[in-house]
Amino acid sequence: MELSTRLTWFNEPETLKMAKLGRELRAKGVDVIDLSLGEPDFDTPQHIKDAAKKAIDDNYSHYTPVAGYPDLREAVCVKLKRDNNLDYKPENIIASTGAKQSLANAVWSVVSPGDEVVIPTPYWVTYSEIVKLGEGVVKLVTTSIDNKYKITPAELEAALTEKTRLFMFSSPCNPSGSVYSKKELEGLAEVFRKYPKVFILSDEIYEYINFIGKHESIAQFADLKDRVIIVNGLSKGFAMTGYRLGVVAAHPDIVKACEKLQGQLTSGTNSITQRAAIVAFTGDLRPSQEMNKEFERRKKRVIEIMNSIPGLKYAEPDGAFYVFPTVSQYFGKNDGEETIKDADDLCMYLLNKAHVSTVTGRAFGEPTCIRISFANSMEKIEEAWKRIIAALGKLK
């Protein structure tokens, strides 16, 4: 059957691929521990669930405005002022069916065929593929583990050209867990001021999972704000992955462009989710803060475990819920049955021999690393790492 050539432009997300392989093994009766997906293992806070239930009883069952309910857009503005001291109006906000759609809307609204999009590595798997679908040119910038995988002003300036249309990054970062300080963002801002035609997409979906204090947004620099596109949502900080709601905060022209695209793709996002989102964005943040504390507790334990593995190199994450170690020291080794050639092989080895699912760093632009989540119970994390250490110990 002949299908569209567009399907050859991009790859299947490795995160979803590994989760699928894990499910297939579990269906055969294998006890697989999933450390591949980026999903909080917590329930949605009760006050948010109550808002969703009330929305059903209040008959929020009709088509919604493409950009989102007016009071939802206002709620996002309230959240941005409260948490980030950023002043936005509802005209600066659009809600979409998940942050992934928010990213796609934003990229396709500002990138034309042939435009360069600069992305520092490591990056979330879908960034590059969204750019490819928009017929943009992906330009990766390799960062250093010694700088916690954060791009420096010098690296940024070397990458930007007259062809650059967009810069994409996340803080806290998936997969590295790196978090940019205000001083580091100021350094990048100085470079962006030299390139007034470059938009800046700041993915802040992990904002509430931060182990070093206050979240900083590059939108705080007033002279850059009109060029900054903030993407955020419900999935990580509120444990609402299945609710599917992302938001964009940007210049009204960009929001209108996103709305035009979205009007032809999905129209307005889920009505019940939007009512729950209003409560999430404006309500009690203590459940999110407690979740963050638990993630930090797990991180500390995972770091203790990793420190017991000789030669394992990593940058300690300051946010999100992943570790991203370099594993090239295992390349060329074998357990008597198979030889590990690269990170892909190591992930499959851990899945098949240790029954732990992880994700290859190749998917994130760093082919010598693997991503391992700690968004699972401490009991499962302890057991998973026990298996990982045993499996690695067999590689000679």
C-alpha positions, 0 to 999 in steps of 0.5 A: 500500500502506497502511503504519504512520503510525509511519513518518512520525514520523521521518526516514531517517538522512542519513549513510546516505542520502549513503553510499547515493547515493555507492555508486550513483554508484560503481556507475555507474563514478564515482570517489566519495570517501566522507567521509560515514560515521563509520567508522574506515578501520582493521582490527580489532586482531589480538588482538581478531580472534583472540578472535573466531576462538577463540570460534567454535572454542569453539562460542559458537553458542547464544543469549546472556543478554539483558543479555550474558554475565556475564564481558562485563558484568564486563569493562565494569566493569573498563574503566570503572574503569581508564579512567574511575575509575568503580565499577560492578557487572555489574548496572549493565551491559547489552550490545546490538546496537550503540550505536544500540540502546543509545541506543534502549533507554535513551531508551524506558526513561525517556521517556514520551509527552509528556516533553521531551528536551533535546538541544544542537545539533549532535547525532548524527542519530538522537538526535531520531528515537529520541525521536520514536519513543518519543513524546517531545518533542524540545527543541533548544538551539542552541549557539555555534560560538564555544564550540565547540558546547558547551552552557553552564550558562546555556543548559542552565538556560534549557532545563530545565523541570518537563516535562524528563525527559532530557538527551542529549549526546555527548563527544567529539561527533559531528559537531562534535568538541567535548570537554567538560572536567571544569570544563565538566561541573562547571558543567552538574552544578550545574544538573542538581542543581536538577532531580532528575527529569532523567536524563542520557544521556552518549554516550561512543562516541568516548572513545578518539578524543580529541586533548586528553588525558583523557576526562571523564565526567559520571558521575564526580559521585557525586550524579548518577551514579544519573541518568547513563546512559553509552552506549559500545561497540566501533565507533569506538575499536576499529574494530569497526563491523560487530561491532555491540556497544554497552553501557549503564552505568546504575542497575540499575533502568534496566538492567532496563528496557533488558533488558525492552525488548531481550528483546522486540526482539532478545534477547541480542547476538551471541555471537562479538562478546561474546567479542571484546568482553571482550578489547577492553575489558580488553586492550591499548589500544595499537592504539586509541592508534595509531589516535587518533594517526593521526586527529590527524595527519589532523585537523591536515592537514585544518585546514591545508587549511581555513585556505587556503579564504577565509572558511571558519568552523569550530571545530577538533575536539578529538575524533572524526574530523569537521570541521563548517564553516559554509558559509552563505557559499556560499548563493545562489552558482552555478556557471553551472548550479545555485544553492546554496540551502542545505547540502543543495544544497551536499552534493549539489553536492559529490557530483555535481560533485566526487564527494565525499560529505559530510553536510548539517548540517541532519541534525545540527540546524545547517542552515548547516553540513556534516559532513566526515569524515577517517576515510579515508586521507591520500591520499584526504583530500588528493584529496577536498579538492583536488576540494572546493576546485576545486568551491567555486571555481566558485561565484560 
